Every structure is written in structure tokens, then in C-alpha cells.
Amino acid sequence: MPEQDWDLLSSYIGLLCTATLSVYAGSFGSLKSPRKPESEALSGEEEDEEDTPDRISATDAYLFPILGSVVLFGLYMVVRFLGVAWINWLLSWYFTIAGVGSVWKCSVSASKTLLGSKFWKNYSQWKLLAFKGTSEILSYSLRTPTLVLFLPSVLPSFLYTFLPGPKKSALLTDVLALSFSHNAMSIMKLDTFKTGLILLSGLFLYDIWWVFGTEVMVKVATSLDAPIKILWPKSYMFSTERGFTMLGLGDIVIPGMFVSTALRYDLDRSIHKDPRQKFSKPYFTAAVTAYGLGLATTMIVMHTFGAAQPALLYLSPACILSFLITAFSRGEFKEAWGWSDDSESANNEDATGIPDRREGDNTSVQESDHPDHFEIVPVDGVGSVAVVNGTDAAEAKANRDAKANRDRKSKKEE
């Protein structure tokens, strides 16, 4: 009996746990906090800004494999005929800039989760205001820890770009890659389970063709030096002498979007629809379990045959079957198949039918003939820092102070 390779086994386990935990965390990151009661909204208390989700429809899902194939083959042609040096240089700077914002957003989300919403609200809140004359056209609010976390968030991108050597640190690569995957799952949302099945089915065929049918996928993945994959050293002592096991971000984000859809469906079926409270998660539990089992199957087959495997070959059927089995076993297939995650936008309209701003989205647009200026002001303090472009900031500040006084008066009356 051959001796067990514990180094390689530890690498598989590490990669499996990292990817599954990333999908788990990204799914909860896709949940939207419930809207505040009107009385709280009028009190002037505002949250940090939230990104507007990018809904993926069935039409988008049909196009995904086509557009992905065009991009992948284009990269392959560049790598084969023009070399990798200049494109790695270009990608390095692109991911350096994008990585700062990505790590910053993830660090803020993690800090807010660890500290708790109540403790987070104890910190001072700041607003970035943009005016057109005396009319406010943009308002962006954030708290002091968000500003403090910016500088540490620059560090991974800076080290990844400027550390010497042909190979980047696996740790830095994983930090950046996991932040990208988390933000992608938080922002990119499937509108229905039907869209998810179309997307997974299309990419199932996409992965098979480009991995088994050609050398394109493997060539591009091993040539590009960019944080678009997670790595785990083939050693339980984290030595890099034997190299790394690798999983592409697409094998996390694509199934992860389907798993997060299952979680949002579970939340929508709950009575309170509040992610801060406990709720039953049958579809999410089945989906995230299927993801872990599908990825484990990928590694077993890869180890057995000693060849790279398209992970979506196993992940796509696993996620699809988890939904179908759960829905049919609970007698809820028709309801689940007809469910749409677009209902959030409808809930943000007021009684007049005019779309209201979402929680944390403090952007307002007004027209004015006056010149522009910008201000950064403490919400709970006195004074401001203004950058003025040809207008009277004093008048704008007076208007803002009058509005704040009206808000305080309204709060006292309540």
C-alpha cells in the first residue's frame, strides 16, 4: 500500500475549507439589511453607503459562456503570440488599484460584523457633500473606522505589486483574490433560480470544452500572474518547494452566486425578513453542502487521474441537484421556481409610487445654475472642511445648518 501523502492531503483540505468558507461568507454578504422605520430615517441617523446590486437576468446568463469564451481565447492568443510579460505588468497595476478598494470594503464589512451594529454606530460619522450652487447633488456618509481602515487596506496591494521575485506571495494572492470573490458575490445577484440553472448549465459546458477540448484554460491560468485564483501550498508546514494547489475565482464566484440566491430565498420566506434574526435555511444549507461535496469530488478525481479538472464539471450539477432535490422533497418547486429576487426595488417605493432611496444610499440629484463645490463635514460635530469652486460656501453651510436644526427639532417632537 503506497504511503499517504499528508502534505498533499493537507493542501486539498486547506483549499476546500478556504473556498467553502468564502462562499458561505459571500452569501451572507449578499443579504440586504431591512429598511429603517420612517421615524428613524427622519432622525438624521444614516449608515455607511451600500453598493447597488447588479442583477443578472436569464439573458445575461445565456451570454456569459459566449463572452467568457471570447475573453479567454483572446487572453490565450495574447499569451501565445505576444508573451506574458507586458500583460502581467498591466494586470498587476489593474489589480493593485482594484485590490485597494476591494480589501478596504471587505475590511469594513468584517469590522462592522465583529463589532456589531450598535457599537459601530457609536463612532463619529462623516459626510462627503457635493453641491451645485446651494443645492446638494451628492451625499456620501461613512464612519471614522472606515477612514482608519483605508491605509491598512493599501498594504496587500502594495506588497503584491512591489515585492521582488517572479512569484507573488501565496498569502497576498489569497487575500486579494478572496476579497474580490466576496465583493463579487455581495454585488452580483441572480434574479431567479431559473437564471442560476441557465448560468451553471452554460458554464458547465464552457468548462468542459476549454479544459478537456483544448489547452487554452490551463495555459492561461498557469501563465497569468494575477490574483484571480486562490493558492494553498502542498505542505502542512506551508513550505512552497512542491508548489501549490490552485482554484480559480470563477469556481468560487459562479456557484457562490447560486448559493447566495438560495440564502436570499430562505430569508424572503421567513416571517420577519430580517437577516439579523434567526431564520430557517433549508435551501442554503443544501446548496453550500453540495458545493463542498462537489469541490471535494473534483479534488478526488484530480488526484486519482493526476490531471487538472474543470471544477464546474462537478460543482454545477451538485448545486443544481441541491435545489431540485430540496424543492421537490418539500413540495415547493413551483413556488421556488417562480420566485424573483427583484422584489427589493419594488419595496423601496413610497405611497406615491415614487422610488425611494435605499438604506445607506444618500445620493440625491437636483438641478441648479450655481457653480459647484464640495464639503466634508462631521455629522455629529461642528465645522466643515470645504473645497470650493467659485461659489459662496457660507450660504450653502447656512442652508445645511438650517436643515440640521429642522431635523433635530423634528426628532424632539417625535
C-alpha positions as CSV (number, residue, x, y, z in Angstrom):
1,M,0.0,0.0,0.0
2,P,1.5,3.3,-1.0
3,E,2.4,5.7,1.8
4,Q,-0.2,8.5,2.3
5,D,1.0,11.9,1.1
6,W,-0.1,14.1,4.0
7,D,1.4,17.2,2.6
8,L,-0.8,17.0,-0.5
9,L,-3.9,15.9,1.6
10,S,-3.5,19.0,3.8
11,S,-3.3,21.1,0.7
12,Y,-6.6,19.7,-0.6
13,I,-8.3,20.2,2.8
14,G,-7.0,23.8,3.1
15,L,-8.2,24.7,-0.3
16,L,-11.5,23.1,0.2
17,C,-12.2,24.9,3.5
18,T,-11.0,28.2,2.2
19,A,-13.3,28.1,-0.9
20,T,-16.3,26.8,1.1
21,L,-15.9,29.5,3.8
22,S,-15.6,32.1,1.1
23,V,-18.9,31.0,-0.5
24,Y,-20.5,30.9,3.0
25,A,-19.3,34.4,3.9
26,G,-20.1,35.9,0.5
27,S,-23.7,34.5,0.7
28,F,-24.3,36.4,3.9
29,G,-22.6,39.4,2.4
30,S,-25.3,39.5,-0.3
31,L,-28.1,39.9,2.2
32,K,-29.5,43.4,2.4
33,S,-30.4,44.9,5.7
34,P,-34.1,45.8,6.2
35,R,-35.1,49.4,5.7
36,K,-35.3,51.6,8.7
37,P,-38.7,52.8,10.0
38,E,-39.6,56.2,8.7
39,S,-39.2,57.7,12.2
40,E,-35.6,56.6,12.3
41,A,-34.9,57.7,8.7
42,L,-36.1,61.2,9.6
43,S,-33.9,61.4,12.7
44,G,-30.8,62.1,10.6
45,E,-29.1,58.8,11.5
46,E,-27.5,57.3,8.4
47,E,-25.5,54.2,7.6
48,D,-22.4,53.8,5.5
49,E,-23.1,53.6,1.8
50,E,-24.1,50.3,0.3
51,D,-23.4,49.3,-3.3
52,T,-26.3,48.9,-5.7
53,P,-26.5,45.2,-6.6
54,D,-26.0,44.1,-10.2
55,R,-28.9,41.8,-11.1
56,I,-28.1,39.0,-13.6
57,S,-31.0,38.1,-15.7
58,A,-31.6,35.0,-17.9
59,T,-30.4,36.9,-20.9
60,D,-27.2,37.7,-19.2
61,A,-26.8,34.1,-18.2
62,Y,-27.1,32.9,-21.8
63,L,-24.4,35.4,-22.8
64,F,-21.9,34.5,-20.0
65,P,-20.3,31.5,-21.7
66,I,-20.1,33.3,-25.0
67,L,-18.4,36.4,-23.6
68,G,-16.3,34.3,-21.3
69,S,-15.0,32.2,-24.3
70,V,-14.2,35.4,-26.3
71,V,-12.2,36.9,-23.4
72,L,-10.4,33.6,-22.5
73,F,-9.4,32.9,-26.1
74,G,-8.3,36.5,-26.5
75,L,-6.0,36.1,-23.5
76,Y,-4.7,32.8,-24.8
77,M,-3.7,34.4,-28.2
78,V,-2.0,37.3,-26.4
79,V,-0.1,34.9,-24.1
80,R,0.9,32.6,-27.0
81,F,2.0,35.2,-29.6
82,L,2.9,38.3,-27.6
83,G,4.2,36.9,-24.4
84,V,3.1,37.3,-20.8
85,A,5.5,40.0,-19.5
86,W,3.6,43.1,-20.6
87,I,0.1,41.7,-19.9
88,N,1.2,40.6,-16.4
89,W,2.5,44.1,-15.9
90,L,-0.8,45.6,-17.0
91,L,-2.8,43.2,-14.8
92,S,-0.6,43.8,-11.9
93,W,-1.4,47.6,-11.9
94,Y,-5.0,47.0,-12.5
95,F,-5.4,44.6,-9.6
96,T,-3.3,46.8,-7.4
97,I,-5.8,49.7,-7.8
98,A,-8.8,47.4,-7.7
99,G,-7.4,45.5,-4.8
100,V,-7.2,48.6,-2.5
101,G,-10.9,49.2,-2.9
102,S,-11.8,45.5,-2.6
103,V,-9.8,44.9,0.6
104,W,-11.0,48.2,2.1
105,K,-14.6,47.2,1.5
106,C,-14.1,43.7,3.0
107,S,-12.2,45.0,6.0
108,V,-15.0,47.5,6.7
109,S,-17.7,44.8,6.4
110,A,-15.7,42.4,8.6
111,S,-15.1,45.1,11.3
112,K,-18.8,46.0,11.3
113,T,-19.8,42.4,11.7
114,L,-17.3,41.7,14.5
115,L,-18.0,45.0,16.4
116,G,-21.8,44.8,16.0
117,S,-24.1,47.4,14.5
118,K,-24.8,49.1,17.9
119,F,-21.1,49.5,18.8
120,W,-20.4,50.6,15.2
121,K,-22.9,53.5,15.5
122,N,-21.0,54.9,18.5
123,Y,-18.3,56.1,16.2
124,S,-18.4,59.5,14.6
125,Q,-20.0,59.8,11.2
126,W,-18.7,61.9,8.3
127,K,-20.3,63.0,5.1
128,L,-18.8,63.9,1.7
129,L,-21.2,66.5,0.3
130,A,-21.2,67.9,-3.3
131,F,-23.2,71.0,-4.1
132,K,-24.3,72.7,-7.3
133,G,-24.6,76.2,-6.0
134,T,-26.8,75.8,-2.9
135,S,-28.4,72.5,-3.9
136,E,-27.0,69.3,-2.6
137,I,-26.4,66.8,-5.5
138,L,-24.4,64.1,-3.8
139,S,-24.1,62.9,-0.2
140,Y,-21.8,60.0,0.9
141,S,-21.6,59.1,4.6
142,L,-19.0,56.9,6.4
143,R,-17.8,56.4,9.9
144,T,-14.4,57.0,11.4
145,P,-13.2,53.3,11.4
146,T,-13.9,53.3,7.6
147,L,-11.4,56.1,7.2
148,V,-8.9,54.4,9.5
149,L,-9.1,51.1,7.7
150,F,-8.1,52.7,4.4
151,L,-4.3,52.7,5.0
152,P,-4.1,49.1,6.1
153,S,-6.1,48.1,3.1
154,V,-3.5,49.6,0.8
155,L,-0.8,47.3,2.2
156,P,-1.7,43.9,0.5
157,S,-1.9,45.6,-3.0
158,F,1.3,47.5,-2.4
159,L,3.3,44.4,-1.3
160,Y,1.8,42.3,-4.1
161,T,3.0,44.7,-6.7
162,F,6.4,45.8,-5.4
163,L,7.7,42.7,-3.6
164,P,10.7,41.4,-5.6
165,G,10.7,38.0,-7.3
166,P,8.9,36.3,-10.2
167,K,6.2,34.7,-8.0
168,K,3.9,36.6,-5.7
169,S,3.3,35.5,-2.1
170,A,0.5,33.0,-1.9
171,L,-0.8,34.8,1.2
172,L,-1.1,38.1,-0.6
173,T,-2.6,36.4,-3.6
174,D,-5.2,34.8,-1.4
175,V,-6.0,38.0,0.5
176,L,-6.7,39.9,-2.8
177,A,-8.5,37.0,-4.5
178,L,-10.8,36.3,-1.6
179,S,-11.7,40.0,-1.3
180,F,-12.6,40.0,-5.0
181,S,-14.7,36.9,-4.7
182,H,-16.5,38.2,-1.6
183,N,-17.3,41.6,-3.2
184,A,-18.4,39.9,-6.4
185,M,-20.9,37.6,-4.5
186,S,-22.1,40.6,-2.5
187,I,-22.9,42.8,-5.5
188,M,-23.7,40.3,-8.4
189,K,-27.0,38.7,-7.7
190,L,-29.1,36.2,-9.7
191,D,-32.7,37.3,-10.1
192,T,-34.2,33.8,-10.1
193,F,-33.2,30.2,-9.6
194,K,-34.0,29.7,-13.3
195,T,-31.3,32.2,-14.2
196,G,-28.9,30.3,-11.9
197,L,-29.7,27.0,-13.6
198,I,-29.1,28.5,-17.1
199,L,-25.8,30.1,-15.9
200,L,-24.5,26.9,-14.3
201,S,-25.5,24.7,-17.2
202,G,-23.9,27.0,-19.8
203,L,-20.6,27.3,-17.8
204,F,-20.7,23.5,-17.2
205,L,-20.3,23.1,-21.0
206,Y,-17.9,26.0,-21.2
207,D,-15.5,24.5,-18.6
208,I,-15.6,21.0,-20.2
209,W,-14.7,22.4,-23.7
210,W,-11.9,24.7,-22.6
211,V,-10.2,22.3,-20.2
212,F,-10.7,18.9,-21.9
213,G,-11.0,20.0,-25.5
214,T,-8.1,22.5,-25.7
215,E,-5.1,23.7,-23.8
216,V,-6.4,27.2,-23.5
217,M,-7.8,27.2,-20.0
218,V,-4.7,25.6,-18.4
219,K,-2.3,27.7,-20.4
220,V,-3.9,31.0,-19.4
221,A,-4.4,30.0,-15.8
222,T,-0.7,29.0,-15.4
223,S,0.7,31.9,-17.3
224,L,-1.0,34.9,-15.8
225,D,0.5,36.2,-12.6
226,A,-2.6,37.9,-11.1
227,P,-4.8,37.4,-8.0
228,I,-7.5,35.6,-9.9
229,K,-7.1,32.3,-8.1
230,I,-6.6,31.0,-4.5
231,L,-3.5,29.0,-3.7
232,W,-2.6,26.5,-1.0
233,P,1.0,25.1,-0.5
234,K,1.4,21.4,-0.9
235,S,2.8,21.1,2.6
236,Y,1.2,21.0,6.0
237,M,4.3,23.1,7.1
238,F,3.3,25.7,4.4
239,S,6.6,25.1,2.5
240,T,6.4,26.3,-1.1
241,E,9.0,23.9,-2.5
242,R,6.4,21.5,-4.0
243,G,4.3,24.3,-5.4
244,F,0.6,24.9,-4.8
245,T,-2.9,23.5,-5.4
246,M,-5.0,26.1,-7.2
247,L,-8.7,27.1,-7.6
248,G,-9.9,29.8,-10.0
249,L,-12.1,32.6,-8.7
250,G,-14.8,31.6,-11.2
251,D,-15.1,28.3,-9.4
252,I,-16.0,30.2,-6.3
253,V,-18.0,33.2,-7.5
254,I,-20.3,31.4,-10.1
255,P,-21.5,28.6,-7.8
256,G,-21.3,31.1,-4.9
257,M,-23.9,33.4,-6.6
258,F,-26.3,30.4,-6.8
259,V,-25.7,29.5,-3.1
260,S,-26.3,33.1,-2.1
261,T,-29.5,33.1,-4.1
262,A,-30.7,30.1,-2.0
263,L,-29.9,32.1,1.2
264,R,-31.9,35.1,0.0
265,Y,-34.8,32.9,-0.9
266,D,-34.7,31.4,2.6
267,L,-34.7,34.9,4.1
268,D,-37.6,36.0,1.8
269,R,-39.6,33.0,3.0
270,S,-39.1,34.0,6.7
271,I,-41.7,35.9,8.6
272,H,-39.5,38.8,9.7
273,K,-37.3,39.0,6.6
274,D,-34.5,40.4,8.8
275,P,-31.0,38.8,8.3
276,R,-30.1,39.9,11.9
277,Q,-32.6,37.4,13.3
278,K,-32.5,33.6,13.0
279,F,-34.4,32.0,10.2
280,S,-34.7,28.6,8.6
281,K,-32.2,27.9,5.8
282,P,-33.1,24.6,4.1
283,Y,-32.1,25.7,0.5
284,F,-28.9,27.4,1.6
285,T,-27.8,24.5,3.8
286,A,-28.4,22.1,0.9
287,A,-26.6,24.4,-1.6
288,V,-23.5,25.1,0.5
289,T,-23.2,21.4,1.4
290,A,-23.5,20.5,-2.3
291,Y,-20.7,23.0,-3.1
292,G,-18.4,21.5,-0.6
293,L,-19.1,17.9,-1.8
294,G,-18.7,18.9,-5.4
295,L,-15.4,20.6,-4.8
296,A,-14.2,17.5,-2.8
297,T,-15.2,15.3,-5.7
298,T,-13.2,17.5,-8.0
299,M,-10.1,17.0,-5.9
300,I,-10.5,13.3,-5.6
301,V,-10.8,12.8,-9.4
302,M,-7.9,15.2,-10.0
303,H,-5.7,13.3,-7.5
304,T,-6.8,9.9,-8.9
305,F,-6.1,10.6,-12.5
306,G,-3.3,13.1,-12.0
307,A,-4.8,15.7,-14.3
308,A,-6.4,19.1,-14.0
309,Q,-10.1,19.0,-13.7
310,P,-12.7,21.6,-14.6
311,A,-14.3,22.2,-11.2
312,L,-17.6,23.4,-12.7
313,L,-18.0,19.9,-14.2
314,Y,-18.8,18.8,-10.6
315,L,-19.9,22.0,-8.9
316,S,-22.7,22.9,-11.4
317,P,-24.6,19.5,-11.2
318,A,-24.1,19.5,-7.4
319,C,-25.6,22.9,-6.9
320,I,-28.5,22.3,-9.4
321,L,-29.4,19.0,-7.8
322,S,-29.3,20.5,-4.3
323,F,-32.0,23.0,-5.4
324,L,-34.1,20.4,-7.3
325,I,-34.0,17.8,-4.5
326,T,-34.8,20.3,-1.8
327,A,-37.6,21.9,-3.7
328,F,-39.3,18.7,-4.8
329,S,-38.8,17.0,-1.4
330,R,-40.5,19.9,0.3
331,G,-43.3,20.2,-2.3
332,E,-42.2,23.8,-3.1
333,F,-40.8,23.6,-6.6
334,K,-43.4,25.7,-8.3
335,E,-43.1,28.5,-5.7
336,A,-39.3,28.4,-5.7
337,W,-39.1,28.3,-9.5
338,G,-41.4,31.3,-9.8
339,W,-39.7,33.4,-7.1
340,S,-37.9,36.5,-8.1
341,D,-35.3,38.5,-6.2
342,D,-36.3,41.7,-7.9
343,S,-38.8,42.5,-5.2
344,E,-36.3,44.7,-3.3
345,S,-36.7,47.6,-5.7
346,A,-40.5,47.5,-5.5
347,N,-40.3,47.7,-1.7
348,N,-38.4,51.0,-2.0
349,E,-41.2,52.9,-3.4
350,D,-43.3,55.2,-1.2
351,A,-47.1,55.6,-1.2
352,T,-47.0,58.0,-4.1
353,G,-45.3,55.4,-6.3
354,I,-42.1,57.4,-6.5
355,P,-38.9,55.2,-6.0
356,D,-37.4,56.0,-2.6
357,R,-33.7,55.9,-1.8
358,R,-32.4,52.6,-0.4
359,E,-31.0,52.4,3.1
360,G,-27.5,53.8,3.0
361,D,-28.0,55.3,-0.4
362,N,-27.9,59.0,0.4
363,T,-27.5,60.3,-3.1
364,S,-29.8,63.0,-4.3
365,V,-29.8,64.8,-7.7
366,Q,-31.0,68.3,-8.2
367,E,-30.5,70.9,-10.8
368,S,-29.1,74.4,-10.2
369,D,-27.4,77.1,-12.2
370,H,-24.9,77.9,-9.5
371,P,-21.2,76.8,-9.6
372,D,-20.2,73.6,-7.8
373,H,-18.4,72.9,-4.6
374,F,-17.6,70.0,-2.2
375,E,-17.6,69.7,1.5
376,I,-16.5,67.1,4.1
377,V,-18.5,67.6,7.3
378,P,-18.8,65.7,10.6
379,V,-22.4,64.7,11.1
380,D,-22.3,65.0,14.8
381,G,-19.8,67.8,15.1
382,V,-19.3,71.5,14.3
383,G,-17.4,72.9,11.4
384,S,-16.5,71.7,8.0
385,V,-13.7,71.3,5.5
386,A,-14.7,72.7,2.2
387,V,-13.2,72.7,-1.3
388,V,-15.0,75.5,-3.1
389,N,-15.2,76.1,-6.9
390,G,-16.3,79.7,-7.5
391,T,-19.3,79.8,-5.1
392,D,-20.2,81.2,-1.7
393,A,-19.7,78.2,0.7
394,A,-21.1,80.2,3.6
395,E,-24.6,80.3,2.1
396,A,-24.5,76.6,1.5
397,K,-23.3,75.9,5.0
398,A,-26.1,78.1,6.4
399,N,-28.7,76.1,4.4
400,R,-27.2,72.9,5.7
401,D,-27.2,74.1,9.3
402,A,-30.8,75.1,9.0
403,K,-31.7,71.7,7.7
404,A,-29.9,70.1,10.6
405,N,-31.8,72.2,13.1
406,R,-35.1,71.2,11.5
407,D,-34.1,67.5,11.7
408,R,-33.2,67.9,15.4
409,K,-36.5,69.7,16.1
410,S,-38.4,67.0,14.3
411,K,-36.6,64.3,16.4
412,K,-37.5,66.1,19.6
413,E,-41.2,66.4,18.6
414,E,-41.3,62.6,17.9
